[in-house]
């Protein structure tokens, strides 16, 4: 299926297939779920990161695609990846409050992050229970970012340019989440734009995977019984009211831009060009 339509169809098919497989990891006991999740992650990484291909032509094709996606993460980008991970973790509660109107409602936090089970899954030691949550939370960013900011972004940038590609994929990403709330849709759309430019700046899809994982994992942690009471208490203070939330959004946005510019500078030297 040559052409951009073929790239889109193939990326969507991969996304649906791996998400379907991932849904089966939610069945059974926690031990079975851990085994299935580990198998899913290893199979995905082998298929798209490790596998070299059975022929020279396939090896060259895979190497070229992986290079364009930035799968061999340059060492120079590791600090940038770590920085955007930390910034995303910090930004989550304030961005959520500011974008969805929660900053005006003290009870909002309890509806968005209702208490969930702890990281220690029943029947599993704490370490294995925590590993299950980490792997399961990482699985969605892997397939979604490889699909959106990898397999789709690479050909789209070549055909319609960087900015149009980032915005088009962010819109598709938001639409695929099927959220009826326009404020949640706007949040997903804006965050997805950030994921796209993070990949453009660093030249690696791993940056978007790290940001996406930080977003999902932080949202999970904020709903755990250990963290949620502290967040709920803090949310009743002026720290999370609209003025403060919008200030934090502005500050973290500037920080994101600075980090991504630094990453872009590391790639292209004194003459960064999007």
C-alpha positions as CSV (number, residue, x, y, z in Angstrom):
1,X,0.0,0.0,0.0
2,X,2.2,2.8,-1.2
3,X,1.6,6.5,-0.4
4,X,0.5,8.4,2.6
5,X,-2.9,6.6,2.7
6,X,-1.1,3.3,3.0
7,X,1.1,4.7,5.8
8,X,-1.9,5.8,7.7
9,X,-3.8,2.6,7.3
10,X,-0.8,0.5,8.3
11,X,-0.2,2.6,11.4
12,X,-3.8,2.4,12.5
13,X,-3.9,-1.4,11.9
14,X,-0.8,-1.8,14.0
15,X,-2.3,0.4,16.7
16,X,-5.6,-1.6,16.8
17,X,-3.8,-5.0,16.7
18,X,-1.5,-4.2,19.6
19,X,-4.2,-2.6,21.7
20,X,-6.4,-5.6,21.1
21,X,-3.6,-7.9,22.3
22,X,-3.0,-5.6,25.3
23,X,-6.6,-5.9,26.3
24,X,-6.0,-9.7,27.0
25,X,-3.4,-8.8,29.6
26,X,-6.2,-7.6,31.9
27,X,-7.6,-11.1,32.3
28,X,-6.9,-13.6,35.0
29,X,-5.0,-13.3,38.3
30,X,-2.4,-10.7,39.0
31,X,0.4,-13.2,38.4
32,X,-1.1,-14.1,35.0
33,X,-1.5,-10.4,34.1
34,X,2.1,-9.7,35.0
35,X,3.3,-12.6,32.8
36,X,1.1,-11.5,29.9
37,X,2.1,-7.8,30.2
38,X,5.8,-8.7,30.3
39,X,5.3,-10.9,27.2
40,X,3.5,-8.0,25.4
41,X,6.2,-5.5,26.1
42,X,9.0,-7.9,25.1
43,X,7.2,-8.9,21.9
44,X,6.6,-5.3,21.0
45,X,10.2,-4.2,21.6
46,X,11.5,-7.2,19.8
47,X,9.2,-6.6,16.8
48,X,10.0,-2.9,16.3
49,X,13.2,-2.1,18.2
50,X,15.4,-5.3,18.3
51,X,14.5,-7.4,15.2
52,X,16.9,-7.0,12.3
53,X,15.0,-8.7,9.5
54,X,15.5,-11.9,7.5
55,X,17.1,-10.3,4.4
56,X,19.5,-7.5,3.6
57,X,16.7,-5.5,2.0
58,X,14.5,-5.8,5.1
59,X,17.4,-5.0,7.4
60,X,18.2,-1.8,5.5
61,X,14.5,-0.8,5.5
62,X,14.2,-1.4,9.2
63,X,17.4,0.4,10.0
64,X,16.3,3.4,7.9
65,X,12.9,3.6,9.6
66,X,14.4,3.2,13.1
67,X,16.9,5.9,12.3
68,X,14.2,8.3,11.2
69,X,12.2,7.5,14.4
70,X,15.3,8.0,16.5
71,X,15.1,4.6,18.1
72,X,18.8,4.5,18.7
73,X,18.6,7.3,21.4
74,X,21.7,9.6,21.2
75,X,23.4,10.0,24.5
76,X,23.2,13.8,24.1
77,X,19.4,13.5,24.3
78,X,19.2,11.5,27.5
79,X,19.3,14.6,29.8
80,X,16.6,16.2,27.6
81,X,14.4,13.1,27.9
82,X,14.9,13.1,31.7
83,X,14.0,16.8,31.9
84,X,10.8,16.5,29.9
85,X,9.8,13.5,32.0
86,X,10.2,15.4,35.3
87,X,8.4,18.5,33.8
88,X,5.5,16.4,32.7
89,X,5.2,14.8,36.1
90,X,5.1,18.2,37.8
91,X,2.7,19.7,35.2
92,X,0.0,17.0,35.4
93,X,-2.2,18.2,38.3
94,X,-2.0,21.9,37.4
95,X,-2.6,21.3,33.7
96,X,-5.6,19.2,34.4
97,X,-7.0,21.7,36.8
98,X,-6.5,24.7,34.4
99,X,-7.7,23.1,31.2
100,X,-10.8,21.3,32.5
101,X,-12.0,24.0,34.8
102,X,-11.2,22.0,37.9
103,X,-9.3,25.0,39.4
104,X,-12.6,26.6,40.2
105,X,-14.0,23.5,42.0
106,X,-12.5,22.1,45.1
107,X,-14.4,18.8,44.7
108,X,-13.1,18.3,41.2
109,X,-10.0,16.4,42.3
110,X,-12.1,13.6,43.8
111,X,-14.1,13.1,40.6
112,X,-11.1,13.0,38.3
113,X,-8.8,11.0,40.6
114,X,-11.1,8.7,42.6
115,X,-9.0,6.5,44.9
116,X,-7.7,3.4,43.2
117,X,-6.0,0.2,44.5
118,X,-2.4,0.6,45.8
119,X,0.6,-0.5,43.7
120,X,0.8,-3.7,45.7
121,X,-1.5,-6.1,43.8
122,X,-3.2,-8.7,46.0
123,X,-1.3,-12.0,45.8
124,X,1.9,-10.4,44.5
125,X,4.9,-9.1,46.4
126,X,5.1,-5.3,46.3
127,X,8.0,-5.3,43.8
128,X,6.1,-7.5,41.3
129,X,2.9,-5.5,41.9
130,X,4.7,-2.3,41.2
131,X,6.4,-3.8,38.1
132,X,2.9,-4.8,36.8
133,X,1.7,-1.3,37.1
134,X,4.8,0.2,35.5
135,X,4.8,-2.2,32.6
136,X,1.1,-1.9,32.0
137,X,1.2,1.9,32.2
138,X,4.2,1.9,29.8
139,X,2.5,-0.3,27.2
140,X,0.0,2.3,26.1
141,X,2.6,5.0,25.5
142,X,4.7,2.5,23.6
143,X,2.1,1.6,21.0
144,X,0.4,5.0,20.8
145,X,3.6,7.0,20.4
146,X,5.2,4.5,18.0
147,X,2.0,4.7,15.9
148,X,1.4,8.5,16.1
149,X,4.7,10.2,16.6
150,X,6.6,7.4,14.8
151,X,5.1,5.5,11.9
152,X,2.7,8.4,11.0
153,X,4.9,11.4,11.8
154,X,7.9,10.3,9.7
155,X,6.0,10.1,6.4
156,X,3.7,13.0,7.1
157,X,6.6,15.3,7.8
158,X,8.1,14.4,4.4
159,X,4.8,15.2,2.6
160,X,3.1,18.1,4.4
161,X,5.9,19.6,6.6
162,X,6.7,19.4,10.3
163,X,4.1,21.8,11.7
164,X,1.1,20.5,9.7
165,X,2.1,17.0,10.6
166,X,2.4,17.6,14.3
167,X,-1.0,19.3,14.4
168,X,-2.7,16.8,12.2
169,X,-1.5,13.9,14.3
170,X,-2.3,15.6,17.5
171,X,-5.9,16.1,16.2
172,X,-6.1,12.5,15.2
173,X,-4.7,11.4,18.6
174,X,-7.4,13.5,20.4
175,X,-10.2,12.2,18.2
176,X,-9.2,8.6,18.8
177,X,-9.6,9.1,22.6
178,X,-13.3,9.5,21.9
179,X,-13.8,11.9,24.8
180,X,-17.2,13.8,24.7
181,X,-15.9,16.6,27.0
182,X,-14.5,19.5,24.9
183,X,-12.2,20.5,27.7
184,X,-10.7,17.1,28.0
185,X,-10.4,17.0,24.2
186,X,-8.5,20.3,24.2
187,X,-6.2,19.0,26.9
188,X,-5.3,15.9,25.0
189,X,-4.9,17.9,21.8
190,X,-2.5,20.4,23.4
191,X,-0.5,17.7,25.2
192,X,-0.2,15.7,22.0
193,X,1.2,18.8,20.2
194,X,3.8,18.8,22.9
195,X,4.6,15.2,22.3
196,X,5.0,15.9,18.6
197,X,7.4,18.8,19.0
198,X,9.3,16.9,21.6
199,X,10.0,14.2,18.9
200,X,10.9,16.9,16.4
201,X,13.3,18.7,18.8
202,X,15.1,15.6,20.0
203,X,14.8,13.5,16.9
204,X,13.6,10.5,18.9
205,X,10.2,9.0,19.5
206,X,11.5,7.9,22.9
207,X,11.0,11.4,24.2
208,X,7.3,11.3,23.5
209,X,7.1,7.8,25.0
210,X,8.7,9.2,28.2
211,X,6.4,12.2,28.4
212,X,3.3,10.0,27.7
213,X,4.4,7.5,30.3
214,X,5.0,10.3,32.8
215,X,1.5,11.7,32.2
216,X,-0.2,8.3,32.5
217,X,1.9,7.1,35.5
218,X,1.5,10.4,37.4
219,X,-2.3,10.3,36.9
220,X,-2.3,6.7,38.3
221,X,-0.2,7.7,41.3
222,X,-2.4,10.7,42.1
223,X,-5.4,8.3,42.5
224,X,-3.7,5.8,44.8
225,X,-4.8,5.8,48.4
226,X,-1.3,6.8,49.5
227,X,-1.1,10.0,47.4
228,X,-4.8,11.0,46.9
229,X,-5.5,12.3,50.4
230,X,-2.5,14.6,50.2
231,X,-3.5,15.9,46.8
232,X,-7.1,16.3,47.9
233,X,-6.0,18.4,50.8
234,X,-3.6,20.5,48.7
235,X,-6.3,21.0,46.1
236,X,-8.4,22.9,48.7
237,X,-5.7,25.5,49.0
238,X,-4.9,28.5,46.9
239,X,-2.1,26.6,45.3
240,X,-4.5,25.0,42.8
241,X,-6.9,27.8,42.3
242,X,-7.2,29.1,38.7
243,X,-4.7,32.0,39.0
244,X,-2.0,29.7,40.4
245,X,-2.9,26.8,38.0
246,X,-2.6,29.1,35.0
247,X,0.7,30.5,36.3
248,X,2.1,26.9,36.7
249,X,0.9,26.1,33.2
250,X,2.7,29.1,31.8
251,X,5.9,28.4,33.7
252,X,6.0,24.7,32.7
253,X,5.2,25.6,29.1
254,X,8.2,28.0,29.0
255,X,10.3,25.3,30.7
256,X,9.2,22.7,28.1
257,X,10.1,25.1,25.3
258,X,13.5,25.8,26.8
259,X,14.3,22.1,27.2
260,X,13.2,21.2,23.7
261,X,15.2,24.1,22.3
262,X,18.2,22.8,24.1
263,X,17.5,19.3,22.7
264,X,17.2,20.8,19.2
265,X,20.4,22.7,19.7
266,X,22.2,19.6,20.7
267,X,21.1,18.0,17.4
268,X,21.8,20.8,15.0
269,X,24.3,23.0,16.7
270,X,24.0,26.7,16.3
271,X,21.5,26.7,13.5
272,X,18.3,24.8,14.7
273,X,15.7,24.5,12.0
274,X,12.2,23.0,12.2
